[in-house]
Amino acid sequence: MSIKRDYMISKVLNNNVILAVDKKTRQEHILVGKGIGFGKKDGKMVRLSNHDIEKSFIAYDKRTKKEYLQLLNQLDGKIIGMSEEIISLAEKELGHLNSHIHIVLTDHIAFAIERIHMQLEISNPFLYEIKALYPEEFQIGLKAAQLIKERLEVDIPEAEIGFIALHLHSARQNKKVKDTMKDTRLLKEVVDLVQKEIAMTIDNQDLMYTRLINHLRVAIIRTEEKKPIDNPLLESIKEQFEVSYRIAQKVGEYINEKKNIDVKEGEIGYLALHIERIRRSSN
């Protein structure tokens, strides 16, 4: 059934995104829909049906309203509209995202585009870790890159796609980007420690690398949440894989030092199994 509502257009962001006030509720919404902004003008009244609108949401709360309005005044509407399309796409695939994503991702994309125009190199030291840890978010980042190219004729590098994935993951987990970055950095440092101890480089494109870094992430989460796991193989691991167990202990000590959490023996034992598998693969 088609339900129509009247909206006053505050700002046409692009052909598919408008900022508009619902005449009945007086709430300002971001409206996303194919061709919804085509031929429309700011300050005009428009009647839209639920079939016209793919997604409708309030882009800010009282706390963030000032920040979002500043973005509207400072940035090209095309960038804001395109960012909202990316967020809409992400929520379809990932579920609800923290509302602050409308500010931080939009601002980040605008700054990235500015750096690209200035021909400043964008580097991402955690790119491979991001790909391994947040594959769903990275896939959306790839789609975002395609959208940016279509809308703005700007090619963003893979490093920047990684940063977009970080923002999406943070919003998905209700975390600050700096905290997600800190966690990702720690995982990279731990993998570097393992590589140093076993005196070999693990190919970051290899499945073994992905398995190791994902196991480390889950182990840290379990430890933070104080959910120790039983390891019936622990004594056998200690005896049979003495070298790998000793390396795993060093990893546990490093995590303890950085996050002030006590990694239990059961976790260390399972990590030793991963390390032993990597050591054997090198032979």
C-alpha positions in Angstrom: 0.0 0.0 0.0 1.4 3.4 -1.0 1.5 6.0 1.8 2.3 9.5 0.9 3.8 12.2 3.2 4.6 15.9 2.6 8.2 17.1 3.1 9.9 20.5 3.0 13.2 20.1 1.3 16.1 21.6 3.4 18.8 20.6 1.0 19.2 18.5 -2.1 22.4 16.5 -1.5 22.4 14.6 -4.8 19.9 12.9 -7.2 19.4 10.1 -4.7 19.6 11.9 -1.3 17.8 14.8 0.2 17.6 16.5 3.7 13.9 17.2 4.3 11.5 18.1 7.1 8.4 15.9 7.6 5.5 18.4 7.5 3.5 16.4 10.0 6.2 15.5 12.7 8.5 18.5 12.1 11.5 16.2 12.2 14.3 16.6 9.8 15.3 13.4 8.0 17.8 12.2 5.5 15.8 10.5 2.7 17.5 8.1 0.3 15.8 6.8 -2.8 16.6 6.4 -6.5 16.1 9.7 -8.2 14.5 11.2 -5.1 16.4 14.5 -5.5 16.3 14.8 -9.3 14.9 18.1 -10.4 14.0 19.1 -6.8 15.0 22.5 -5.2 15.8 23.6 -1.7 12.9 25.2 0.1 10.2 23.5 -1.9 7.4 21.2 -0.7 7.4 17.7 -2.1 5.0 14.7 -1.6 6.7 11.3 -1.5 5.3 7.8 -1.1 6.9 5.0 0.9 7.8 3.5 -2.5 9.9 6.5 -3.4 11.9 6.3 -0.2 14.4 3.4 0.2 15.6 4.6 3.6 14.6 7.4 6.0 16.5 8.3 9.1 17.2 11.2 11.5 20.8 11.9 10.8 21.6 13.4 14.2 20.5 13.5 17.8 20.6 16.7 20.0 24.2 16.0 20.9 25.5 15.7 17.3 23.1 18.1 15.6 25.6 21.0 15.7 28.4 18.9 14.2 26.2 17.7 11.4 24.9 21.1 10.5 28.5 22.3 10.3 29.2 19.6 7.8 26.2 20.7 5.8 27.5 24.2 5.7 31.2 23.3 5.0 31.1 20.4 2.6 30.0 19.9 -0.9 26.4 18.4 -0.9 27.6 15.8 -3.3 30.0 14.4 -0.8 27.4 14.4 2.0 24.8 12.7 -0.3 27.3 10.1 -1.5 28.3 9.3 2.1 24.7 8.8 3.1 24.3 6.4 0.2 27.3 4.5 1.5 25.9 4.4 5.0 22.5 3.3 3.7 24.2 0.4 1.8 26.3 -0.5 4.8 23.2 -0.7 7.1 21.4 -2.9 4.6 24.3 -5.4 4.8 25.6 -5.0 8.4 22.5 -3.9 10.3 22.2 -0.8 12.5 25.2 1.5 12.8 25.9 4.0 15.5 24.4 7.3 14.4 27.7 9.2 14.7 28.8 7.4 11.5 26.9 10.1 9.6 29.4 12.7 10.8 32.7 10.8 11.1 32.5 8.9 7.8 31.3 11.9 5.9 34.1 14.1 7.3 36.7 11.4 6.7 35.7 10.8 3.1 35.7 14.6 2.4 39.2 14.9 3.9 40.5 11.8 1.9 39.2 13.3 -1.3 40.9 16.6 -0.5 44.2 14.8 0.1 43.8 12.9 -3.2 43.3 16.2 -5.1 46.4 17.6 -3.4 48.3 14.4 -4.5 49.2 13.5 -1.0 50.0 9.9 -0.5 47.6 7.9 1.7 49.2 5.0 3.6 47.6 2.4 5.8 50.0 0.3 7.9 47.1 -2.0 9.0 45.6 -2.7 5.6 46.2 -6.5 5.6 45.0 -6.8 9.2 41.8 -4.9 8.3 41.1 -7.2 5.4 41.6 -10.2 7.6 39.6 -8.9 10.6 36.8 -7.0 9.0 36.1 -8.7 5.6 32.4 -7.6 5.4 33.2 -4.0 6.1 36.1 -4.1 3.6 33.7 -5.4 0.9 31.4 -2.5 1.6 34.5 -0.2 1.4 35.1 -1.6 -2.1 31.5 -0.7 -3.1 32.0 2.7 -1.5 35.1 3.3 -3.7 33.1 2.4 -6.8 30.4 4.9 -5.7 32.9 7.6 -5.1 34.3 7.0 -8.6 30.9 7.1 -10.2 29.7 10.2 -8.3 32.8 12.3 -8.0 35.2 10.8 -10.6 37.8 10.2 -7.9 39.8 7.0 -7.5 40.5 6.2 -3.9 43.4 3.9 -3.1 43.1 0.6 -1.3 44.6 2.1 1.8 41.6 4.5 2.0 39.2 1.6 1.5 40.7 0.1 4.6 40.1 3.2 6.6 36.4 3.3 5.5 36.1 -0.3 6.7 37.5 0.7 10.1 34.9 3.4 10.4 32.1 1.0 9.5 33.4 -1.6 12.0 33.6 1.0 14.8 30.0 2.1 14.1 28.9 -1.5 14.0 30.5 -2.2 17.4 29.6 1.2 19.0 33.2 1.9 19.4 35.4 4.9 18.7 37.6 4.7 15.6 40.7 5.3 17.7 39.8 2.3 19.9 39.3 0.1 16.8 42.6 1.4 15.5 44.3 0.6 18.8 43.0 -3.0 18.8 44.1 -3.5 15.2 47.6 -2.1 15.9 48.0 -4.5 18.9 47.1 -7.4 16.7 49.7 -6.4 14.1 52.3 -6.0 16.8 51.5 -9.5 18.2 51.8 -11.0 14.7 55.1 -9.2 14.3 56.3 -10.7 17.6 55.3 -14.2 16.5 57.2 -13.7 13.2 60.2 -12.5 15.0 60.2 -15.5 17.4 59.8 -18.1 14.7 62.2 -16.3 12.4 60.0 -16.3 9.4 57.6 -14.0 7.6 54.0 -15.1 7.3 52.5 -14.2 3.9 49.7 -11.7 4.8 47.7 -13.0 1.8 47.9 -16.6 3.2 44.9 -18.3 4.9 47.3 -19.1 7.8 47.8 -15.4 8.5 44.0 -14.8 8.5 43.5 -17.7 10.9 46.2 -16.5 13.3 45.0 -12.9 13.5 41.3 -13.9 13.8 42.2 -16.4 16.6 44.1 -13.6 18.4 41.2 -11.2 18.1 38.7 -13.8 19.6 41.2 -14.8 22.3 41.6 -11.2 23.4 37.8 -10.6 23.4 37.3 -13.7 25.5 40.0 -12.6 27.9 38.6 -9.1 28.2 35.1 -10.5 28.9 36.6 -12.9 31.4 35.3 -16.0 29.6 38.1 -18.5 29.9 37.9 -21.7 27.8 38.9 -25.2 28.8 41.8 -26.8 27.0 42.0 -30.5 27.6 45.1 -30.7 25.4 47.1 -28.2 27.5 49.5 -30.6 29.1 50.2 -32.4 25.8 50.8 -29.1 24.0 53.2 -28.0 26.7 55.1 -31.3 26.4 55.0 -31.9 22.6 55.3 -28.2 21.3 57.6 -26.7 23.9 59.0 -24.0 21.6 55.6 -22.9 20.3 54.2 -22.8 23.8 57.0 -20.6 25.0 56.4 -18.2 22.1 52.7 -18.2 23.0 53.5 -17.3 26.6 55.5 -14.3 25.3 52.5 -13.3 23.3 50.3 -13.6 26.4 52.8 -11.4 28.4 52.8 -8.8 25.6 49.0 -8.6 25.6 49.0 -8.3 29.4 51.4 -5.5 29.2 49.4 -3.6 26.6 45.9 -4.2 27.8 46.4 -5.2 31.4 44.5 -8.4 31.0 45.6 -11.9 32.1 45.7 -14.4 29.2 44.9 -17.8 30.8 46.9 -21.0 30.1 44.0 -22.5 28.0 44.2 -19.6 25.5 48.0 -19.8 25.4 47.8 -23.5 24.7 45.4 -23.0 21.7 47.6 -20.1 20.4 50.6 -22.5 20.7 48.8 -24.9 18.3 48.5 -22.1 15.7 52.1 -21.2 16.1 53.2 -24.8 15.8 51.2 -25.2 12.5 52.9 -22.1 11.1 56.4 -23.3 12.2 55.8 -26.7 10.5 54.5 -25.1 7.3 57.9 -23.3 7.0 59.6 -26.8 7.0 
